[in-house]
Amino acid sequence: MHHRIAWLAALLCCAAGAGGLNGNKAPMSKEAYRAQQQRIEAEYDATQARCKPLDRTARNICNEKARGARDIAAAELQMQMKPTADNDEKVRMAKAEAVYAVSLETCKAMEGNAREVCRKDAKAVFAGARAEAKLQKEVVAQTLKSERVVRDSSAVAERQAEAQFAAARERCDMLPPEGKENCRPTRVGASTGSDAPYSSQRVKPATGSRGVWKPLTGCASSA
């Protein structure tokens, strides 16, 4: 009994570790989403066709595996399209249900007490996976919230840097022609990784000296 529980738990663990939250994936377009949906259904139909020649027990197990793979792929696709804690939970539950369904079909091939023990093992593993999915939902919600805060902060910093650059450029434009030659506002701060929230200007060197870069809050006319 304990060996069977360990086997089911290991199978579920492998399935659960293959998907779920993945913040590195870029948002998917609607066209790409529909194309992936069609691919998932095509793979499901092809797998079912391969199941047909099998005998009854093997065919049932094969069909359950095919359905499970389709449901997992569909849940992962929805998670990629719209990353939320609810969709992450759906991915985990799709994997748990797929393993559970295959386990129950496997149990049907057994007889007597062995079948009952097999079913109880499968239910115990499924109940644990369902509880874990609910627990992980809270973790994922906090992770997604933190990622949104970072993205929003970065966007604000970028907008501030752009506004400061535009202001410095306007100050350069207000200078007389001879002053504009040496006024070169540059983007710094969030865009370049610098902490300086202002532009820089090339100061016209005196005869025989080398030019230097001086950080300024605005642009000054040449001496």
N, C-alpha and C positions, 0 to 999 in steps of 0.2 A: 504493500500500500504506500509506504513512505517513498519507495523508489519511483512509483508512478506519479506521486505528487511532485517530486523533484523534477521529473521529466517534463511534466506539464508546465511547471513554473519556469523552467529553463527555456522552453519553447516560447512562452509568452514574453519572457524577458528579451529574447532575441528579436521578436517581432516589434515590441515596444521601442527598442533602441534604434530602430531603423528610420524613424520619422519623427513627427511632432514639430515643435517650435524650431524654426530656422530663420533667424533674422537676417541672414546674409543674402537671401534670395531677393531679387528685384521684383517689384510688383508686376503682375501678369496682365496683359491686355485681354480684352473680352474675346478677341479673335483667337488668341493663343489658348485661352481657357476652353473655348468651344472645340478647338482642334484636339486638345488633350482629352476632353470628354469623349469625343469620337474614337480616339485611340484606345481609351480604356474599355469602351464597349466592344470594339473590334477584337481586342485581346481576349475579352471574356467569351465572346462567341467562338473564337478559335480554340480556346481551352476546352469549352464545353463539347465542341466537336470531337476533340481528342479523347474525351471521357466516354463517349457513347459506346465504343467497341468493348469496353471493360465489363466484367461481370458485375452483379448487382452491388455487392458491398464496396468493391473498389471504385465502381462508378459513382456511388453516393459520396464516398470520401473525396473523390476527384472533383465532383460538382461543388461540394462544400468549400474545397480549397479555392476553386475558381471564383465562387461568389465572395469569399473572404478577400481574395486578392483585389477583386473589383471594388468592393466597398472600402477597403483601405486606401486604394489609389484615389478613389473619388473624394474621400475625406481629406487626404493629404493635398489634393488639388484645391479643394475649398479653403484649406488652411493657407496655402500659398497665395491664393487670390485675396483672401481677407483674413489676415492673422489676428485672431482673437482667442481669449481663454476658452470660450465655448467651443470654438472649432478645434482647438488643440485637444480638448476633452473628447470630442467626437472621433478624432484620429485614434486616441488611446482606446476608446471603447470599440471602435471598428476592429482593431487588432485583437482585443480581448474576446470579442464575440466570434471572430474568425477562428481563433484557437479553440474556443469552447465548442463551436459547431462541429469542427473536425473531430474533437475528442469524443463527443457524443456519438458520432457515426462510428468511430472506432470501437466504442463500448458495445454497440449493437451486435458486433461480431462475436462477443463473449457470451458466456452462459452462466446462469445461476448467480452465485454469490460474487463471482469475479465481475460480472456486469454491474451489479449494484455498487460494489466498491469503486469501480472505474467511474461510474456516474457521480458518486459522492466526491471523488477526487477532483473531477472536472469542475463540479459546482464550487468546491472550495477555492480552487485556483481562480475561477471566474469572479467570485465574490471579492477576493483579494485585489484582483486587477481593477475591478469597478471602484473599490475604495481608494486605490492608489490614483486612479484617474481624477477622482474628485479632489483629492489632496493636491495633486499637481496642478489642478486648475487654478488654485490660489497662487501658487508659485509663478505660474506663467502670467497671470494677471499683473502681478507686481513687476515682473521682468519687462513686459510690454509697456507698462506705465513708465518705468525708468528709461526705456529706449525713447519713448515719445518726449520726455523731458529733455533728454540730451539733444534730440533733433530740433526741438523748439528753441533751445538755448543757442544752438549753432546758427539757426536761421536768423535770430535776433541780432547776433553778433555780426553776421554777414550784412544785414541791412544797415546796421550802424556804421560799419566800415564803408559801405557804398555811399551813405549820406555824408560822411566826413570827407570822402574823396571828392564828391560833387561840390561840397562847400569850398574845398581848397582850390578846385579848378575854377570856380566862379571868382575867387579872390585873385587868381592869376589873370583871369580875363579882364578884371577891372584895372589892372596895372597899365601904365603907358607902354608903348611898343618896346622901348629899350629895357623895361623891366620884365616883360613877358619872356624875353629870350632866356633868362636864367631861372624862370619859375617853372618847375617840372613836378607837379603833384603826382604821387604814386600811391597805389593801393597797398596798405599795410594793415597789420592787425589780424583779423580772423581769416582773411584770404591767404595770407602768407605764413601764418604761424607766429608772427611777431606780436609782442605785447603793446607796442606803441600805437595809440589810437589817433595818430595824426599823420600828415603827409610830410615829405621831405623836399628840400630844395637845394639845388647845386649853387653854392655861393661863388660868385665870380672872384677868382684869385687876384691878388695884387701882382704887379710885375715881378717876375722871378720867383714866385711862390707857387706851391701846388694847391689845387682845389681840394676842398673837404666837403663832406656831407654834414649838414646841420639839421636836426629835427626842429620843425617850426609848427606853430599852430596855424600859421597863415603864410602867405608869400610876401616877402619884402622886396622892394625895388633894389636894383643893383646900385652900389655906391659909385 
